[in-house]
Amino acid sequence: FGDKTDLESTDKTLMYRAGIGHIMAVSGVHLSVVCSFIWMIISRIPMNKYLRFGMLVVPTLCFVVLAGMSNSVLRAAVMVLLAYSAELFRRKADTFNSLGIAVIILTIASPFAVRDASFLLSVTGVFGIGVIAPKIIRDIRQEHRIGKIAESLISSVCVMIVVFPETTLF
């Protein structure tokens, strides 16, 4: 869950210098994978959609607390809950709007989050992969036949391009 209290500072420093410090971090991707797995299981059980959503909220909130409530995990939790709650309101989940709502909620709670590297990198990374990449892939797919590997590469490039200014800033 990203707890680094038992690691000595020299070990942490060595890991970051070696370029593998990120393996200790818990990000929104981890939460998304966990929530997708949980949703896959509970969506097969016949039950009320409100109860189903409630069964997703509890483990999501537990994960956020256990992961130390980092900005990327909080952002992911808001976005995941918005995406899965869309069905409750007879709406279609939208990455751009979910990301915007998550940013508003997180910056209202902590206005100085806009200066935090993990917050900005998380937001720009999700913007690249969830908003920019699908539009580019859709346009390319209309002109050429591309496979899943090409789509993955295009998505990765979109994230790198969108995150690059933030990376150079920090």
Backbone torsions as a table, in degrees:
resi	resn	phi	psi	omega
1	PHE	NA	15.2	175.4
2	GLY	87.0	10.9	-180.0
3	ASP	-75.3	120.8	-177.5
4	LYS	-114.7	16.3	-174.4
5	THR	-65.9	-32.1	-178.5
6	ASP	-85.1	-6.0	177.6
7	LEU	-83.7	135.0	176.7
8	GLU	-73.3	151.0	-176.5
9	SER	-61.2	-33.2	178.8
10	THR	-67.4	-38.5	177.7
11	ASP	-65.5	-42.5	177.7
12	LYS	-61.4	-44.8	-180.0
13	THR	-60.9	-44.6	179.2
14	LEU	-62.5	-40.2	179.4
15	MET	-64.8	-43.2	178.9
16	TYR	-67.5	-38.4	177.9
17	ARG	-66.5	-32.8	178.0
18	ALA	-77.2	-8.9	178.7
19	GLY	85.8	13.9	-179.3
20	ILE	-117.7	16.8	-179.5
21	GLY	-65.7	-24.9	-178.7
22	HIS	-67.3	-17.2	-179.6
23	ILE	-70.5	-14.8	177.7
24	MET	-87.7	-9.3	-174.8
25	ALA	-89.2	146.7	172.8
26	VAL	-105.7	127.1	-176.3
27	SER	-120.1	179.7	178.3
28	GLY	-63.8	-26.3	178.6
29	VAL	-62.2	-41.3	179.6
30	HIS	-60.8	-44.9	179.1
31	LEU	-63.8	-41.4	179.5
32	SER	-61.3	-41.3	179.0
33	VAL	-65.1	-45.4	179.5
34	VAL	-61.5	-46.3	-179.0
35	CYS	-65.7	-38.5	177.4
36	SER	-62.5	-41.9	178.9
37	PHE	-64.1	-46.0	179.2
38	ILE	-62.2	-44.3	-179.1
39	TRP	-63.9	-37.5	178.4
40	MET	-60.2	-39.2	-179.6
41	ILE	-73.4	-50.9	-173.9
42	ILE	-75.9	-18.6	178.1
43	SER	-73.6	-17.3	177.9
44	ARG	-84.4	-11.6	-179.6
45	ILE	-92.6	125.2	179.5
46	PRO	-70.5	116.8	179.3
47	MET	-161.1	170.0	177.4
48	ASN	-61.2	140.3	-177.9
49	LYS	-64.9	-28.5	178.0
50	TYR	-71.4	-40.1	176.5
51	LEU	-65.7	-41.2	178.5
52	ARG	-60.1	-44.8	178.6
53	PHE	-64.3	-40.9	177.2
54	GLY	-61.0	-34.6	178.2
55	MET	-71.2	-16.2	175.0
56	LEU	-90.8	-33.3	-177.3
57	VAL	-63.2	-43.9	-175.3
58	VAL	-60.3	-53.5	179.1
59	PRO	-66.6	-29.2	177.8
60	THR	-63.9	-48.0	178.8
61	LEU	-65.1	-38.0	176.7
62	CYS	-62.5	-42.7	179.1
63	PHE	-61.8	-44.4	-179.6
64	VAL	-59.2	-45.1	-179.2
65	VAL	-67.1	-45.3	-179.6
66	LEU	-65.5	-28.7	-179.2
67	ALA	-84.8	2.7	175.7
68	GLY	86.6	11.9	176.3
69	MET	55.1	44.4	177.1
70	SER	-69.9	159.7	-177.3
71	ASN	-58.9	-42.8	-177.8
72	SER	-67.3	-36.6	179.1
73	VAL	-71.8	-40.1	176.6
74	LEU	-62.9	-44.2	177.8
75	ARG	-59.5	-45.6	179.8
76	ALA	-63.8	-39.7	-179.8
77	ALA	-62.9	-44.5	178.7
78	VAL	-62.2	-45.3	-178.3
79	MET	-66.6	-41.0	178.9
80	VAL	-63.4	-46.2	-179.1
81	LEU	-66.6	-36.0	175.3
82	LEU	-65.3	-43.3	-178.8
83	ALA	-63.5	-45.2	-178.4
84	TYR	-78.0	-19.3	177.8
85	SER	-85.2	-9.8	-179.5
86	ALA	-56.1	-38.0	179.5
87	GLU	-61.6	-33.5	-179.5
88	LEU	-63.4	-30.6	-176.9
89	PHE	-105.7	13.0	-178.8
90	ARG	55.3	45.3	179.4
91	ARG	-121.7	165.3	175.4
92	LYS	-101.7	133.6	179.7
93	ALA	-65.7	138.8	-178.3
94	ASP	-132.9	122.4	-176.2
95	THR	-62.1	-44.2	-177.4
96	PHE	-61.1	-47.9	179.4
97	ASN	-67.6	-40.5	178.7
98	SER	-62.4	-41.3	178.2
99	LEU	-64.9	-43.0	178.6
100	GLY	-61.8	-44.0	178.5
101	ILE	-64.0	-41.6	178.8
102	ALA	-62.1	-42.6	179.0
103	VAL	-63.3	-43.7	179.5
104	ILE	-61.8	-47.4	-178.9
105	ILE	-61.7	-45.8	-177.2
106	LEU	-69.7	-34.7	-179.9
107	THR	-80.4	-24.3	172.3
108	ILE	-67.6	-43.2	-179.8
109	ALA	-69.0	-34.6	-178.2
110	SER	-146.6	89.1	-175.2
111	PRO	-58.6	-29.1	-178.3
112	PHE	-79.5	1.5	176.4
113	ALA	-63.3	-24.5	-179.4
114	VAL	-66.9	-11.0	177.1
115	ARG	-101.9	-1.8	-177.4
116	ASP	-85.1	129.1	-177.5
117	ALA	-60.7	-44.4	-177.4
118	SER	-65.5	-36.2	177.9
119	PHE	-64.9	-49.6	-177.7
120	LEU	-66.0	-41.8	178.3
121	LEU	-66.1	-37.7	177.9
122	SER	-63.8	-47.1	-178.3
123	VAL	-65.5	-46.7	-178.7
124	THR	-68.3	-35.3	176.8
125	GLY	-63.7	-44.0	178.1
126	VAL	-66.4	-38.3	177.4
127	PHE	-60.8	-43.0	180.0
128	GLY	-65.1	-45.3	-175.4
129	ILE	-85.0	-27.0	-175.6
130	GLY	-100.3	-20.1	-177.5
131	VAL	-115.6	-54.4	-175.7
132	ILE	-71.6	-51.1	-175.3
133	ALA	-57.8	-46.3	179.9
134	PRO	-60.6	-36.1	178.6
135	LYS	-67.1	-43.4	179.6
136	ILE	-67.4	-42.8	179.6
137	ILE	-62.8	-41.2	179.2
138	ARG	-62.0	-44.0	179.9
139	ASP	-65.6	-41.9	-179.9
140	ILE	-68.4	-39.2	-178.5
141	ARG	-62.2	-32.8	179.3
142	GLN	-67.9	-31.1	-178.7
143	GLU	-92.0	-34.1	-175.3
144	HIS	-134.7	155.8	171.6
145	ARG	-86.7	117.8	177.8
146	ILE	-123.3	150.1	-179.0
147	GLY	-94.4	-178.5	-179.4
148	LYS	-63.9	-35.5	179.8
149	ILE	-65.7	-43.1	177.9
150	ALA	-63.5	-39.3	177.7
151	GLU	-62.7	-41.9	178.1
152	SER	-63.7	-42.1	178.6
153	LEU	-64.8	-42.4	178.4
154	ILE	-62.9	-42.2	177.8
155	SER	-61.7	-42.6	179.4
156	SER	-63.4	-42.3	178.8
157	VAL	-65.2	-40.8	178.1
158	CYS	-59.7	-43.8	179.3
159	VAL	-63.8	-44.9	-179.5
160	MET	-61.2	-42.1	-178.8
161	ILE	-67.0	-42.7	-177.8
162	VAL	-71.1	-36.3	-177.4
163	VAL	-82.0	-19.3	-175.8
164	PHE	-53.5	-47.3	179.2
165	PRO	-60.6	-37.8	177.5
166	GLU	-66.5	-40.7	-180.0
167	THR	-61.6	-45.2	-179.9
168	THR	-68.2	-30.9	179.1
169	LEU	-65.2	-40.4	-177.1
170	PHE	-96.2	NA	NA
